[in-house]
Amino acid sequence: MNIEVWIRALKAARAGADVSQEALAATIRWSPSTVAAIETGRRRPTMEFAVAADQALATGGLLASLLKAADQERGPSWFVPWRRYEQQAVRLRAFEACLVPGLLQTEEYARAVVSTGGLHPPAVIEELVALRMERQQLLHREAPPHCVFLLDETAVRRPVGGPAVLDGQLARLLELAELPTVRLHVVPLAVGERAGLGGGFVLAELADSERVLYLENAARGHVVDDPETIGLIERKWDSLLGESLSTGASLDLVRKLKVTP
């Protein structure tokens, strides 16, 4: 469901209650210009706004429910299926060869990544960055998935966004590694050839033991549930994990690369 559906629902609820934009704004204590901007799609509604509108229009929580569904489908259409699996996962295993994984990125690092090459207009860049930051909330929720991240040493050395941005990113890695459900390993450059030279991937395990795989190429990502392909990637995972530094040694390396204390 996209945000246009939510806007139509808001307008229908307002019409059904015979409430004008101005009256709704006065009731929920938002400015009339903000309500107008939301109804014309110039401003995205917040959950606070949806809950207030639900109460004012007696919709029984409809607008909040629809907004939650719309938020879950933000981002590129091809990414929506994976985001659902990511949110449902009880265990995530991710390998990244060139960059810090999205779930671990700082806002500045993420903005540098999605801005590269001038492929997106500013509004799209900010939307993609916001979505990436929202996804990271799963690491801090009440029952977060158990996550293991394997990063090639290239990923923690590449100065994405410049030295200062990388330094902030390294600090974030050290911070997140303190979470009891997060483990971080670095695959050292000294390994040379390794099983992950073909690219990164994420393996997700769901509560019912179902396993799904996310693969991304230069154009888009896709979800794979083929047992043979998942089995191959799991063997690659085992090989990479065996070649990686211990958690302690990995974090020592990140500390050494970090410029500021």
GIURCOR-V741883 format. One record per residue. SS is DSSP state (@ for helix, = for strand, . for the rest). OMEGA is omega in degrees with one decimal (999 if undefined). Layout:
ss=(SS	SS)
omega=(OMEGA	OMEGA)
This chain:
ss=(.	.	@	@	@	@	@	@	@	@	@	@	@	@	@	@	.	.	.	.	@	@	@	@	@	@	@	@	.	.	.	@	@	@	@	@	@	@	@	.	.	.	.	.	.	.	@	@	@	@	@	@	@	@	@	@	@	.	.	.	.	@	@	@	@	@	@	@	@	@	@	@	.	.	.	.	@	@	@	@	@	@	@	@	@	@	@	@	.	.	=	=	=	=	=	=	.	.	.	.	.	@	@	@	.	.	@	@	@	@	@	@	@	@	@	@	@	@	.	.	.	@	@	@	@	@	@	@	@	@	@	@	@	@	@	@	@	@	@	.	.	.	.	.	.	=	=	=	=	=	=	=	@	@	@	@	@	.	.	.	.	.	@	@	@	@	@	@	@	@	@	@	@	@	@	@	.	.	.	.	.	=	=	=	=	=	=	.	@	@	@	.	.	.	.	.	.	.	.	.	=	=	=	=	=	.	.	.	.	.	=	=	=	=	=	=	.	.	.	.	=	=	=	=	.	.	@	@	@	@	@	@	@	@	@	@	@	@	@	@	@	@	@	.	.	.	@	@	@	@	@	@	@	@	@	@	@	.	.	.	.)
omega=(178.7	-173.1	178.5	177.3	179.4	-179.9	178.3	179.0	177.8	-179.5	179.7	179.4	179.7	178.5	-179.9	178.7	-179.0	-179.6	178.9	175.1	-177.6	180.0	177.4	179.6	-179.4	-177.6	-176.3	175.9	169.8	-178.3	176.3	179.6	178.1	178.2	179.2	180.0	178.3	-177.6	177.7	177.2	180.0	177.4	-179.1	179.9	173.3	177.9	177.1	178.9	-178.1	179.6	179.3	179.2	176.3	-179.1	-177.7	-175.0	177.6	-178.4	178.2	177.8	-177.1	-175.5	177.5	179.6	-179.9	179.3	177.1	178.3	179.7	180.0	179.9	-178.3	176.7	179.1	179.9	-176.9	-178.1	-178.8	-175.4	-179.6	179.9	-178.4	178.1	178.6	-179.6	-179.6	-177.5	-171.9	171.7	178.9	177.4	174.8	-173.6	173.0	177.8	-173.6	-170.6	-173.9	169.8	-179.4	-176.8	-178.6	-178.1	-172.8	168.7	179.1	-178.9	178.8	179.3	-179.8	178.0	-179.5	-174.6	178.5	-174.0	175.6	-179.5	-175.7	-175.4	172.6	-176.1	-177.9	179.2	177.6	-178.6	177.6	179.2	177.7	179.2	178.5	-179.9	178.3	178.9	179.8	-176.0	179.4	-179.0	177.9	-173.9	-178.2	-174.4	178.6	-176.7	174.6	172.7	-172.5	172.2	-178.9	172.7	179.1	170.8	-179.6	176.1	-176.5	-178.8	176.1	-174.8	-175.7	177.7	-178.9	-178.6	-177.0	-177.1	178.7	177.7	-179.7	176.3	178.8	177.5	176.3	178.6	178.4	179.1	179.6	-177.6	179.8	177.2	177.9	-176.5	-178.3	-178.8	173.0	-178.1	176.2	175.8	174.0	-172.7	178.6	-177.7	179.5	-178.4	178.0	-177.9	-174.1	-174.0	-177.8	-179.0	179.5	-176.6	179.9	174.4	174.7	179.1	174.4	-178.4	-175.1	-179.7	-179.8	174.4	-179.8	176.6	-175.3	175.3	177.5	-179.3	175.2	-175.6	-176.1	-174.2	176.0	176.9	-179.6	-179.9	175.7	178.8	-176.5	-178.8	179.2	178.5	177.9	177.8	-179.3	178.1	175.4	174.7	179.4	-179.5	179.2	180.0	-179.7	178.5	179.8	-172.9	173.4	174.0	178.2	-179.5	180.0	178.4	-179.5	175.0	178.2	179.1	179.1	-179.5	-179.7	-177.8	-175.5	-178.0	-178.5	999)
